[in-house]
Amino acid sequence: MPAARPAAAPREMSYLRIVAQGLVPATTAPDAVEAVRRLLAVQGQQVSAVAHALVVRAEDAGGPDVDAAFETGRLVRSWPMRGTAHITTAADHHWLRVALMHRTDAWTRSSERRLGIDDSVLARAADTALGLVAERGPVTRAALVSAWVDAGLIPATEAAGSLATGAGRRRHLIVRLHREGVLAQGPRRGNEHLVVDARSLPGAQTGPGGTGGGARGTGGHRAALAEIARRYATSHGPVSAADLARWTTLPVRECLQALEDAVEVTTAAGYQVDLATARVPLVRATVRGGLRGAVDVLGAQGVVGRQGRASQDSSSSVAPSDRARVRYLRADLPELLASSRRAAGRTLFLPSFDELHVGYKDRLCLTDAAGEALICPASNGMFRPLLVDRGRLVAVRPVSEGLLWLGGQAPSARLEHDVERVVGHVQRRLAQV
């Protein structure tokens, strides 16, 4: 018997996420750095997509503004979580990395046994890299690999990437030294970010974990996870514990605790609300119905349905058996959507690996299986840029192929016009000088 198809999630949830993500004027950040800070981390393995992801979330920012943020060290690229390249602010880089680095311990041990890498090799690789950066300033990965070849740390064939074992050793050293906080990536040159010394960035002890840095096993670890959950739910909500688990690779149980901690912290007496930095209380919600269903906010915020109206509901907690159904979001999100509904439904042109898509485990409010296949047809992790209209995926736009509509053709002349207009607008912002 074939497996049941998953039910569509409410379009309302997609609208709420669009608002939370800073994709409407009411929540747009003043600049690219603030856009990243609100999101905490932005997936960044495709360098050419990074500026696109930020200019659509930052008021009046253009591609050169994003480049300037990397050039001046306010933004960095690294592997702070999930074994995937992400963009963070310089201020958040080290504490986020420290709070989550235990999640890659098994990969680290396994890879180093297989590749013959020990502590002495890592120390020599770090010394070589730091010496090179001290001498030349930010360097390309090719220059770094060449220095490691000269130091006898990887095979000479590794420079050309022709040896599988060498390629593994090269990648491991690069990622491991980023994960350890030795290296990061800053200024962009062409399609890569140059390698820099990460030790000058604000230390992990300046983050929410305090003097212990927030590492697992320290007294500040729970506070660090709560801050991760707070920022994620504020900028991505409505989200579930499973969504946060997928985003961080933390166990669902830990994610649920972190989200509950974030609700408690942000609703406590004396919590300092700051709308300018999206520092707002969080609330819980549940989801009901299919595409035309609703997101029911538990507590004073009430129920937000298709029309964006709120009704009072005194329930503020859920039974343990219902925890899988719970979603978390910023408390003012229903009101923000009510005043921004038209903007939330407008046509959006988003890059490959955009957080509106990859930032969740449950993406059914955005698209279905056919849409997922259009975004990533080879199931190889290479995603295409997205066109979203009225909260749903309508097309993708791979650079080499042009516009590909979901269903094979544009559903209306209006949508064709809106897609052409928004693509042109984003391209002009990326190219502005």
ZICOR-V444418 format. One record per residue. N is the residue number from 1. RES is the residue in one small letter. PHI is phi in radians with two decimals (999 if undefined). NEAR is the number of other C-alpha atoms within 8 Angstrom. D_CENTER is the distance of its C-alpha to the mean C-alpha in Angstrom with 1 decimal. Layout:
N;RES;PHI;NEAR;D_CENTER + N;RES;PHI;NEAR;D_CENTER
This chain:
1;m;999;2;36.9 + 2;p;-1.12;3;33.6 + 3;a;-1.17;4;30.6 + 4;a;-1.15;4;29.9 + 5;r;-1.27;4;27.3 + 6;p;-1.12;4;24.5 + 7;a;-1.22;6;25.2 + 8;a;-1.14;9;23.2 + 9;a;-1.51;12;21.1 + 10;p;-1.04;16;22.2 + 11;r;-1.00;13;21.3 + 12;e;-1.00;15;21.3 + 13;m;-1.17;12;18.1 + 14;s;-1.14;12;16.4 + 15;y;-1.04;14;18.1 + 16;l;-1.08;14;16.9 + 17;r;-1.14;13;13.2 + 18;i;-1.04;13;13.9 + 19;v;-1.16;16;15.5 + 20;a;-1.06;14;13.0 + 21;q;-1.34;12;10.2 + 22;g;1.42;15;12.8 + 23;l;-1.74;12;14.2 + 24;v;-2.24;12;17.8 + 25;p;-0.96;8;20.1 + 26;a;-1.14;8;20.4 + 27;t;-2.13;10;16.8 + 28;t;-1.08;12;16.1 + 29;a;-1.38;11;15.5 + 30;p;-1.23;9;18.5 + 31;d;-2.74;10;16.9 + 32;a;-1.14;15;13.9 + 33;v;-1.14;10;13.8 + 34;e;-1.17;11;13.8 + 35;a;-1.05;15;11.1 + 36;v;-1.19;14;8.7 + 37;r;-1.03;11;10.7 + 38;r;-1.12;11;10.3 + 39;l;-1.34;12;6.5 + 40;l;1.34;12;7.2 + 41;a;-2.61;9;4.5 + 42;v;-2.14;10;3.4 + 43;q;-1.02;12;4.5 + 44;g;-2.46;13;8.1 + 45;q;-1.26;7;10.9 + 46;q;-1.73;8;12.7 + 47;v;-1.01;9;13.9 + 48;s;-1.17;7;15.5 + 49;a;-1.57;11;12.5 + 50;v;-1.12;11;10.8 + 51;a;-1.05;12;13.5 + 52;h;-1.04;13;13.5 + 53;a;-1.07;11;10.0 + 54;l;-1.56;12;11.2 + 55;v;-1.17;17;14.8 + 56;v;-1.31;10;14.4 + 57;r;-1.98;14;12.8 + 58;a;-2.21;15;15.3 + 59;e;-1.05;11;19.0 + 60;d;1.13;7;21.3 + 61;a;-1.31;11;19.0 + 62;g;-2.15;13;19.8 + 63;g;-0.93;13;18.8 + 64;p;-1.07;10;21.2 + 65;d;-1.16;9;19.6 + 66;v;-1.14;13;16.3 + 67;d;-1.02;11;18.5 + 68;a;-1.12;9;20.5 + 69;a;-1.14;12;17.6 + 70;f;-1.29;13;17.1 + 71;e;-1.08;10;20.9 + 72;t;-1.59;8;21.6 + 73;g;1.44;10;19.2 + 74;r;-1.40;11;17.1 + 75;l;-2.10;13;13.9 + 76;v;-2.39;14;13.5 + 77;r;-2.03;13;12.0 + 78;s;-2.85;13;12.4 + 79;w;-2.11;13;11.7 + 80;p;-1.31;17;11.0 + 81;m;-2.81;14;10.0 + 82;r;1.09;10;10.5 + 83;g;1.14;7;12.6 + 84;t;-2.18;10;10.0 + 85;a;-1.13;12;9.7 + 86;h;-2.35;14;6.9 + 87;i;-1.75;13;7.9 + 88;t;-2.36;15;9.1 + 89;t;-1.29;13;12.3 + 90;a;-1.03;12;15.4 + 91;a;-1.17;10;16.2 + 92;d;-1.64;12;13.2 + 93;h;-0.99;14;13.2 + 94;h;-1.24;14;16.2 + 95;w;-1.20;17;16.1 + 96;l;-1.14;13;12.6 + 97;r;-1.01;13;13.8 + 98;v;-1.16;13;17.1 + 99;a;-1.14;14;16.1 + 100;l;-2.01;13;14.4 + 101;m;-1.16;12;16.4 + 102;h;-1.12;8;19.0 + 103;r;-1.24;10;16.9 + 104;t;-1.87;9;17.8 + 105;d;-1.01;8;21.4 + 106;a;-1.12;7;22.9 + 107;w;-1.07;7;21.3 + 108;t;-1.07;9;22.6 + 109;r;-1.10;8;26.0 + 110;s;-1.11;8;26.5 + 111;s;-1.13;9;25.4 + 112;e;-1.24;10;27.6 + 113;r;-1.12;8;30.6 + 114;r;-1.17;7;30.3 + 115;l;-1.67;9;30.0 + 116;g;1.22;6;32.5 + 117;i;-1.82;9;30.3 + 118;d;-2.17;7;31.5 + 119;d;-1.07;6;31.1 + 120;s;-1.19;6;33.6 + 121;v;-1.12;9;31.8 + 122;l;-1.08;11;28.5 + 123;a;-1.11;8;30.6 + 124;r;-1.16;9;32.3 + 125;a;-1.11;11;29.1 + 126;a;-1.14;10;27.6 + 127;d;-1.07;8;30.9 + 128;t;-1.11;11;31.2 + 129;a;-1.12;11;27.7 + 130;l;-1.17;9;28.2 + 131;g;-1.13;8;31.7 + 132;l;-1.13;12;30.7 + 133;v;-1.15;13;28.1 + 134;a;-1.09;7;30.8 + 135;e;-1.38;6;33.2 + 136;r;-1.91;7;31.3 + 137;g;1.48;8;28.3 + 138;p;-0.91;10;24.9 + 139;v;-2.20;12;25.6 + 140;t;-1.31;10;24.5 + 141;r;-1.11;8;23.5 + 142;a;-1.07;7;26.9 + 143;a;-1.15;8;28.7 + 144;l;-1.14;11;27.2 + 145;v;-1.08;11;28.0 + 146;s;-1.06;9;31.5 + 147;a;-1.14;11;32.0 + 148;w;-1.20;13;31.2 + 149;v;-1.08;13;33.6 + 150;d;-1.06;7;36.3 + 151;a;-1.47;7;35.8 + 152;g;1.31;7;36.3 + 153;l;-1.54;10;33.0 + 154;i;-2.44;10;32.1 + 155;p;-1.11;9;34.5 + 156;a;-1.04;6;35.6 + 157;t;-1.16;9;34.5 + 158;e;-1.10;14;30.9 + 159;a;-1.01;11;30.8 + 160;a;-1.67;5;31.2 + 161;g;1.18;9;29.0 + 162;s;-1.63;9;32.0 + 163;l;-2.06;8;32.1 + 164;a;-1.03;7;29.7 + 165;t;-1.15;7;30.3 + 166;g;-1.10;13;29.9 + 167;a;-1.06;11;26.6 + 168;g;-1.13;9;25.4 + 169;r;-1.16;10;26.8 + 170;r;-1.05;11;25.3 + 171;r;-1.07;8;21.8 + 172;h;-1.08;9;22.3 + 173;l;-1.10;10;23.7 + 174;i;-1.09;8;20.9 + 175;v;-1.16;10;18.1 + 176;r;-1.09;9;20.3 + 177;l;-1.24;12;21.2 + 178;h;-1.23;14;17.6 + 179;r;-1.13;12;17.0 + 180;e;-1.43;7;20.3 + 181;g;1.46;11;19.4 + 182;v;-1.45;11;22.1 + 183;l;-2.10;12;20.3 + 184;a;-2.59;13;17.3 + 185;q;-2.18;11;16.9 + 186;g;-2.21;15;17.7 + 187;p;-0.94;13;19.9 + 188;r;-1.67;11;19.3 + 189;r;-2.28;7;22.4 + 190;g;1.15;4;22.4 + 191;n;-1.80;7;19.7 + 192;e;-2.57;8;18.9 + 193;h;-1.73;12;17.9 + 194;l;-1.29;13;20.8 + 195;v;-1.38;13;21.0 + 196;v;-2.28;12;21.9 + 197;d;-1.37;10;23.2 + 198;a;-1.49;10;20.5 + 199;r;-1.22;8;23.2 + 200;s;-1.49;6;23.7 + 201;l;-1.26;9;20.3 + 202;p;-0.91;10;20.6 + 203;g;-1.21;12;21.4 + 204;a;-1.04;16;19.7 + 205;q;-1.19;12;22.7 + 206;t;-1.46;11;21.7 + 207;g;-1.55;13;18.7 + 208;p;-1.18;12;19.2 + 209;g;-1.36;18;20.8 + 210;g;1.27;11;23.7 + 211;t;-1.07;9;26.2 + 212;g;-1.41;11;25.1 + 213;g;1.45;18;21.6 + 214;g;1.57;21;20.1 + 215;a;-1.16;13;20.6 + 216;r;-1.02;8;21.6 + 217;g;1.65;5;25.3 + 218;t;-1.74;9;25.4 + 219;g;-1.15;8;26.2 + 220;g;-1.65;14;23.0 + 221;h;-1.10;14;20.7 + 222;r;-1.11;10;20.7 + 223;a;-1.13;10;20.1 + 224;a;-1.14;15;17.0 + 225;l;-1.15;11;15.6 + 226;a;-1.10;12;16.7 + 227;e;-1.21;10;14.8 + 228;i;-1.03;11;11.5 + 229;a;-1.10;13;12.5 + 230;r;-1.07;12;13.8 + 231;r;-1.16;11;10.8 + 232;y;-1.14;12;8.6 + 233;a;-1.15;15;11.8 + 234;t;-1.14;14;12.6 + 235;s;-1.70;12;9.7 + 236;h;-2.15;14;9.1 + 237;g;-1.03;14;12.6 + 238;p;-1.29;12;14.8 + 239;v;-2.35;12;13.3 + 240;s;-1.86;11;15.3 + 241;a;-1.08;13;15.6 + 242;a;-1.17;10;15.1 + 243;d;-1.10;12;11.7 + 244;l;-1.13;16;10.7 + 245;a;-1.11;12;12.7 + 246;r;-1.16;10;11.0 + 247;w;-1.24;10;7.5 + 248;t;-1.87;9;9.5 + 249;t;1.25;10;12.7 + 250;l;-1.24;11;14.8 + 251;p;-1.06;7;17.8 + 252;v;-1.00;10;17.8 + 253;r;-1.04;7;20.7 + 254;e;-1.17;8;18.9 + 255;c;-1.17;15;16.0 + 256;l;-1.07;9;18.7 + 257;q;-1.10;8;20.5 + 258;a;-1.13;13;17.5 + 259;l;-1.17;14;16.9 + 260;e;-1.12;8;20.7 + 261;d;-1.07;9;20.9 + 262;a;-1.14;13;18.5 + 263;v;-1.08;12;20.7 + 264;e;-1.08;8;23.7 + 265;v;-1.10;8;22.7 + 266;t;-1.39;10;21.7 + 267;t;-1.89;9;24.9 + 268;a;-1.25;7;27.2 + 269;a;-1.05;4;30.1 + 270;g;1.57;4;29.5 + 271;y;-1.10;8;25.7 + 272;q;-1.48;5;25.2 + 273;v;-1.40;7;23.5 + 274;d;-2.46;8;22.2 + 275;l;-1.09;7;21.1 + 276;a;-1.13;5;20.4 + 277;t;-2.00;7;17.5 + 278;a;1.00;8;16.4 + 279;r;-1.65;9;18.1 + 280;v;-2.36;12;19.6 + 281;p;-1.11;11;20.8 + 282;l;-1.89;15;19.1 + 283;v;-2.34;12;21.2 + 284;r;-1.74;13;21.4 + 285;a;-2.64;13;22.0 + 286;t;-2.20;11;23.2 + 287;v;-2.06;13;23.0 + 288;r;-2.41;9;26.2 + 289;g;1.41;9;27.6 + 290;g;-1.59;9;26.3 + 291;l;-1.02;10;24.9 + 292;r;-1.71;9;27.2 + 293;g;-1.36;14;26.6 + 294;a;-2.42;14;25.3 + 295;v;-1.87;14;22.9 + 296;d;-1.70;12;25.4 + 297;v;-1.44;12;24.4 + 298;l;-1.51;16;26.4 + 299;g;1.90;12;28.4 + 300;a;-1.12;8;29.6 + 301;q;-1.32;12;27.0 + 302;g;1.32;12;28.6 + 303;v;-1.95;14;27.8 + 304;v;-1.97;14;25.9 + 305;g;-1.91;12;27.2 + 306;r;-1.11;9;27.5 + 307;q;-1.60;6;29.1 + 308;g;1.39;10;26.8 + 309;r;-1.47;9;29.7 + 310;a;-1.95;10;29.5 + 311;s;-2.14;8;32.2 + 312;q;-1.26;9;32.9 + 313;d;-2.54;10;32.3 + 314;s;-1.43;7;33.4 + 315;s;-1.26;7;31.5 + 316;s;-2.20;8;28.7 + 317;s;-2.50;6;28.2 + 318;v;-2.26;8;28.1 + 319;a;-1.23;6;30.0 + 320;p;-0.93;5;28.6 + 321;s;-1.20;5;29.2 + 322;d;-1.75;8;27.0 + 323;r;-1.09;8;23.9 + 324;a;-1.16;8;22.1 + 325;r;-1.54;8;22.5 + 326;v;-1.33;12;21.1 + 327;r;-2.08;13;18.1 + 328;y;-2.15;14;16.8 + 329;l;-2.75;15;16.2 + 330;r;-1.19;13;17.3 + 331;a;-1.12;10;21.1 + 332;d;-1.58;8;21.6 + 333;l;-1.10;11;19.3 + 334;p;-1.01;12;22.4 + 335;e;-1.19;8;24.4 + 336;l;-1.09;10;21.7 + 337;l;-1.17;13;21.6 + 338;a;-1.01;10;25.4 + 339;s;-1.59;6;25.7 + 340;s;-2.25;11;23.1 + 341;r;-1.06;9;23.8 + 342;r;-1.11;6;25.1 + 343;a;-1.14;8;22.1 + 344;a;-1.17;15;19.7 + 345;g;-1.60;10;21.8 + 346;r;-1.23;8;22.1 + 347;t;-1.30;12;21.2 + 348;l;-2.07;10;17.7 + 349;f;-1.94;12;17.0 + 350;l;-2.09;12;13.4 + 351;p;-1.41;12;12.5 + 352;s;-1.00;10;12.0 + 353;f;1.09;13;8.7 + 354;d;-1.20;12;7.7 + 355;e;-1.08;9;5.1 + 356;l;-1.12;10;8.7 + 357;h;-1.84;9;9.6 + 358;v;-1.39;8;7.4 + 359;g;-1.40;10;5.6 + 360;y;-2.47;13;9.2 + 361;k;-1.43;9;12.3 + 362;d;-1.65;6;14.6 + 363;r;-1.96;9;14.2 + 364;l;-1.15;9;17.9 + 365;c;-1.27;16;17.9 + 366;l;-1.62;11;16.4 + 367;t;-2.83;11;18.5 + 368;d;-1.96;10;20.9 + 369;a;-1.08;6;21.8 + 370;a;-1.13;8;23.3 + 371;g;-1.17;10;20.3 + 372;e;-1.07;10;18.2 + 373;a;-1.17;10;21.0 + 374;l;-1.25;10;21.0 + 375;i;-1.19;11;17.3 + 376;c;-2.36;12;17.8 + 377;p;-1.13;8;21.6 + 378;a;-1.64;7;22.2 + 379;s;0.90;7;19.8 + 380;n;-1.95;6;19.0 + 381;g;1.45;6;15.2 + 382;m;-1.72;7;15.9 + 383;f;-1.71;8;14.4 + 384;r;-1.78;12;16.2 + 385;p;-1.06;14;15.4 + 386;l;-1.96;15;15.8 + 387;l;-2.05;14;18.4 + 388;v;-2.11;13;18.1 + 389;d;-2.44;12;21.2 + 390;r;0.92;9;22.1 + 391;g;1.44;14;18.9 + 392;r;-2.22;11;19.4 + 393;l;-1.11;12;18.8 + 394;v;-2.10;10;22.0 + 395;a;-2.90;12;21.6 + 396;v;-2.22;14;19.7 + 397;r;-2.43;12;20.7 + 398;p;-1.10;10;20.7 + 399;v;-1.00;5;22.2 + 400;s;-1.41;4;25.2 + 401;e;-2.10;7;26.1 + 402;g;1.40;7;25.5 + 403;l;-1.30;8;24.9 + 404;l;-2.15;11;25.0 + 405;w;-1.47;10;25.5 + 406;l;-1.17;13;24.7 + 407;g;1.64;4;28.3 + 408;g;1.71;6;29.7 + 409;q;-2.66;7;30.6 + 410;a;-1.15;9;29.6 + 411;p;-1.28;5;30.5 + 412;s;-2.82;6;32.0 + 413;a;-1.16;7;33.2 + 414;r;-1.02;6;31.3 + 415;l;-1.19;11;27.9 + 416;e;-0.98;9;29.0 + 417;h;-1.13;8;29.8 + 418;d;-1.15;9;26.6 + 419;v;-1.13;12;24.5 + 420;e;-1.04;8;26.7 + 421;r;-1.15;8;26.4 + 422;v;-1.25;11;22.6 + 423;v;-1.09;9;22.1 + 424;g;-1.10;8;24.8 + 425;h;-1.11;8;23.4 + 426;v;-1.13;12;20.0 + 427;q;-1.08;8;21.8 + 428;r;-1.16;8;24.2 + 429;r;-1.17;11;21.5 + 430;l;-1.16;12;19.9 + 431;a;-1.65;9;23.5 + 432;q;-1.07;8;24.9 + 433;v;-2.12;4;26.9
